[in-house]
Amino acid sequence: MPEVGSIIKTPDGVGKVLDSQVLAEEVKVLMDNKDTVDIRKFKAHEVQILKKPKKTQDSNVHEVEKELKKLED
């Protein structure tokens, strides 16, 4: 299942994942063509991950906090 922010290949072209619905196995994708910008939904099996999102500073801080909490317990 592609993460939010991933660049993926869809049957309609390349797009960026805006939302991921794990239980429904669907992704909401921003399709940015030359003429139009469109948001579409695809089933997870219809897409292929081309590039995973970069980790942000906030996600790294969250991971460090989790590790610290484990050590405290």
Order of alpha helices (4+ residues) and beta strands (2+ residues): beta-beta-beta-beta-beta-alpha
